[in-house]
Amino acid sequence: MRSRVRRLLQFTGAFVRMGVRATFSYPLGFALFLATQVLSVVSFVFLAHYLRPSPAIGPSYLSFAAVGVVGNQVLLAGISGLSAELSSAIEQGRMEMLLIEPVSWRLLPVALAVWQILYRVGAALIVLLCAWALGVRFVVEGFPVVVALVAAGSAAGVAVGVLAGSVRVLAKRADPVATVYTLAASLLAGTFVPLNDFPEPLRVLAWFLPTTYLNAGLRKAMLPGSAGIYGPGAGFALLLLALFVALGLPLAVWVFGKSLDVGRRYGVLAGY
């Protein structure tokens, strides 16, 4: 058992090292990604002048949107990040090299997502620091719950990302699952717009998106006066995310393995 865990850590560590080298080999791209996160927070400062504090958005729109960016970034790490890694592997002809390694195919997408999660969670921390520097005050007592929510949200993103990847490896240049989820989450998960005034059918649809739980849970745990924001409390959000991961991640990994089997059978795994 110990040797198996050690081998798994070495396997995951190898993918993290490759991700680090690929990221910092293009320093301009890295700098622009971070600049985009910072500028998004700065833009909310101007919007906050036109949106007064209310129970629906908490103490200020800047705090509401900043935490929404963090939640969106954390969960999309396993979706957009994994999609980018798979796209790179397919287009550069590295997918076949990965598949001939003596490791389970079902572990590949999880290992590919680890660096993207670390990278994007780091970017989320920069967003929080920028928001704090611009005047947002956070509830320090909720820090342990916030860490648990980030971990559960990242795992939920991996579950959705692996499911999207099972379609991506066959569709090649299309990524329908990740695209549809990203669009739905941007509108329905309360990332930038409070859901309190949405029509009831849209609020019901929002409960099918784990981003909704993460955004609401983070706001309830991090912001003072956030009880009126639509969505579950921090503890209930953590429970919902844990259930989603427990049910969705094993299913997504199984579907990914079956997708690779189908691709191998029809000879469509290769791509340049």
C-alpha distance (Angstrom), angle and dihedral (degrees) to the residues before:
residue distance angle dihedral
M1 . . .
R2 3.80 . .
S3 3.80 92.6 .
R4 3.79 90.3 49.5
V5 3.81 91.5 52.6
R6 3.82 90.5 47.1
R7 3.80 90.7 51.0
L8 3.81 90.8 48.9
L9 3.81 91.0 51.2
Q10 3.79 91.6 48.7
F11 3.79 90.4 48.6
T12 3.82 92.7 49.9
G13 3.81 91.8 42.9
A14 3.81 90.4 55.3
F15 3.80 90.7 56.1
V16 3.80 91.0 47.0
R17 3.82 90.6 52.9
M18 3.80 90.7 49.9
G19 3.79 90.1 49.2
V20 3.80 92.4 49.4
R21 3.80 92.2 50.4
A22 3.79 92.8 46.7
T23 3.82 92.2 48.9
F24 3.78 98.2 47.4
S25 3.80 93.2 40.4
Y26 3.81 84.9 75.8
P27 3.82 103.3 45.8
L28 3.80 94.0 170.0
G29 3.80 91.3 57.4
F30 3.81 89.9 47.8
A31 3.82 91.7 49.9
L32 3.82 93.0 47.4
F33 3.80 91.2 50.3
L34 3.80 91.1 54.2
A35 3.80 91.8 43.6
T36 3.80 89.8 54.0
Q37 3.80 90.8 55.5
V38 3.80 92.9 48.9
L39 3.81 94.3 46.2
S40 3.80 91.5 49.8
V41 3.80 89.3 59.5
V42 3.81 92.5 46.1
S43 3.80 90.4 53.4
F44 3.81 89.9 56.7
V45 3.81 89.3 59.8
F46 3.81 89.5 67.7
L47 3.80 93.5 44.1
A48 3.80 89.5 51.4
H49 3.82 88.8 65.1
Y50 3.82 89.9 64.2
L51 3.82 98.1 40.9
R52 3.77 116.0 65.8
P53 3.82 121.3 -147.9
S54 3.80 112.4 -90.4
P55 3.82 138.3 160.7
A56 3.82 88.3 -95.9
I57 3.82 94.9 60.3
G58 3.79 102.8 24.0
P59 3.81 124.2 -136.3
S60 3.84 95.0 -14.5
Y61 3.76 141.8 -14.5
L62 3.80 89.8 -114.2
S63 3.80 91.2 60.4
F64 3.83 91.8 42.7
A65 3.81 94.0 51.5
A66 3.82 95.7 39.4
V67 3.80 92.0 56.5
G68 3.80 89.0 44.2
V69 3.80 89.9 55.7
V70 3.80 89.5 50.3
G71 3.80 93.6 50.2
N72 3.79 92.2 45.4
Q73 3.80 91.7 47.9
V74 3.81 93.2 49.3
L75 3.79 95.6 49.9
L76 3.79 96.1 40.0
A77 3.81 89.7 53.9
G78 3.77 89.6 81.2
I79 3.82 93.4 41.5
S80 3.79 109.4 39.0
G81 3.81 92.1 25.2
L82 3.79 94.1 53.0
S83 3.80 90.8 43.1
A84 3.82 89.6 54.5
E85 3.80 91.9 48.4
L86 3.81 92.8 49.7
S87 3.81 91.5 45.8
S88 3.79 90.7 52.0
A89 3.81 92.4 47.6
I90 3.81 92.4 49.5
E91 3.81 97.3 43.9
Q92 3.81 94.0 45.4
G93 3.79 93.2 47.0
R94 3.81 93.9 -115.7
M95 3.79 96.0 120.7
E96 3.79 93.5 83.8
M97 3.81 90.5 49.2
L98 3.79 90.1 54.3
L99 3.78 93.2 47.7
I100 3.80 94.5 54.0
E101 3.81 92.3 55.2
P102 3.84 114.5 108.6
V103 3.81 93.5 -108.1
S104 3.77 133.8 100.3
W105 3.79 113.0 -84.8
R106 3.79 88.8 -139.4
L107 3.81 91.0 63.9
L108 3.80 94.4 54.4
P109 3.82 99.3 83.1
V110 3.81 92.6 44.9
A111 3.82 91.2 51.4
L112 3.80 91.5 46.0
A113 3.81 90.6 53.7
V114 3.83 97.8 52.8
W115 3.81 97.4 81.2
Q116 3.80 92.4 43.2
I117 3.80 89.3 54.3
L118 3.81 93.1 49.8
Y119 3.80 91.1 44.8
R120 3.79 96.2 49.5
V121 3.79 95.7 40.4
G122 3.81 86.0 55.3
A123 3.81 88.7 52.7
A124 3.82 89.0 49.7
L125 3.81 89.4 55.1
I126 3.81 89.1 54.2
V127 3.81 88.9 52.8
L128 3.81 90.2 53.1
L129 3.79 91.7 48.7
C130 3.80 91.0 50.5
A131 3.81 91.1 48.9
W132 3.80 90.6 49.4
A133 3.81 90.8 49.5
L134 3.82 88.7 51.8
G135 3.79 92.6 54.7
V136 3.81 107.7 -85.8
R137 3.81 113.1 140.0
F138 3.78 120.2 -152.8
V139 3.80 132.5 -158.0
V140 3.80 104.1 -110.0
E141 3.82 93.5 -166.8
G142 3.79 90.6 68.5
F143 3.82 94.2 60.7
P144 3.87 97.4 107.7
V145 3.80 90.8 50.3
V146 3.80 90.5 47.0
V147 3.83 91.0 54.1
A148 3.82 90.4 49.8
L149 3.81 91.3 48.2
V150 3.81 91.7 50.0
A151 3.80 91.2 50.4
A152 3.82 92.7 47.6
G153 3.81 91.9 43.9
S154 3.80 91.5 50.9
A155 3.80 90.6 50.6
A156 3.82 90.5 48.3
G157 3.79 89.2 52.1
V158 3.80 89.9 51.7
A159 3.81 89.6 52.5
V160 3.81 91.9 53.7
G161 3.81 91.1 40.7
V162 3.81 94.0 52.5
L163 3.80 90.0 49.1
A164 3.81 89.3 50.1
G165 3.81 89.7 46.4
S166 3.79 91.4 56.2
V167 3.82 86.9 63.9
R168 3.80 93.9 37.3
V169 3.82 95.4 60.1
L170 3.81 89.7 56.5
A171 3.80 100.0 35.9
K172 3.85 91.7 48.9
R173 3.82 101.3 -171.6
A174 3.79 97.8 28.2
D175 3.79 128.5 71.0
P176 3.81 104.8 -175.9
V177 3.82 100.0 163.5
A178 3.81 95.4 50.3
T179 3.81 92.0 43.1
V180 3.80 94.5 50.1
Y181 3.80 92.7 45.4
T182 3.81 93.2 48.5
L183 3.80 92.1 50.3
A184 3.81 92.9 45.8
A185 3.80 92.9 47.7
S186 3.81 93.2 48.9
L187 3.82 89.5 58.0
L188 3.79 106.9 28.3
A189 3.81 106.4 30.9
G190 3.81 96.3 70.8
T191 3.78 94.0 -116.4
F192 3.80 96.0 142.4
V193 3.81 103.8 -3.2
P194 3.84 123.3 55.0
L195 3.78 112.8 -119.3
N196 3.81 95.7 -146.2
D197 3.80 93.4 95.8
F198 3.80 97.2 38.6
P199 3.81 118.1 113.4
E200 3.78 112.6 -91.8
P201 3.87 95.2 -110.8
L202 3.82 89.8 58.0
R203 3.79 91.5 47.7
V204 3.79 89.1 52.6
L205 3.81 90.8 51.2
A206 3.80 89.4 50.5
W207 3.80 90.0 65.2
F208 3.80 89.7 65.8
L209 3.82 90.4 64.0
P210 3.83 118.7 79.7
T211 3.80 88.2 -153.1
T212 3.81 87.3 70.4
Y213 3.81 91.5 58.5
L214 3.79 92.6 45.2
N215 3.80 95.3 48.8
A216 3.79 93.4 46.6
G217 3.80 93.9 44.0
L218 3.80 93.5 49.2
R219 3.80 92.2 48.7
K220 3.80 93.1 48.8
A221 3.82 90.7 48.6
M222 3.81 98.7 41.7
L223 3.81 108.7 32.7
P224 3.80 129.0 65.7
G225 3.80 115.3 -130.1
S226 3.81 93.4 20.8
A227 3.81 99.2 129.1
G228 3.80 92.2 107.1
I229 3.80 95.6 56.0
Y230 3.80 110.9 110.9
G231 3.79 115.8 -105.0
P232 3.79 141.8 52.1
G233 3.79 125.1 -47.8
A234 3.77 121.4 -100.7
G235 3.81 96.0 -93.6
F236 3.81 95.0 46.3
A237 3.82 91.0 44.7
L238 3.80 89.7 53.3
L239 3.80 90.4 50.7
L240 3.82 92.4 49.6
L241 3.81 92.0 48.8
A242 3.81 91.2 48.4
L243 3.81 90.6 51.8
F244 3.79 91.0 47.6
V245 3.82 90.9 51.9
A246 3.81 93.9 44.7
L247 3.80 91.7 53.0
G248 3.79 102.8 28.8
L249 3.80 105.0 42.3
P250 3.85 98.0 56.9
L251 3.81 89.5 44.8
A252 3.81 92.6 48.9
V253 3.82 92.4 48.2
W254 3.81 90.5 49.7
V255 3.82 91.5 49.1
F256 3.82 90.3 49.1
G257 3.80 90.9 54.0
K258 3.80 91.1 49.4
S259 3.81 90.0 48.4
L260 3.80 90.9 55.0
D261 3.80 89.9 48.5
V262 3.80 89.9 53.8
G263 3.79 91.3 46.9
R264 3.78 92.0 50.3
R265 3.79 91.6 48.3
Y266 3.80 92.1 53.6
G267 3.80 95.8 36.0
V268 3.81 96.6 -121.2
L269 3.81 101.0 122.8
A270 3.78 94.3 92.3
G271 3.76 117.7 83.9
Y272 3.82 135.8 163.2
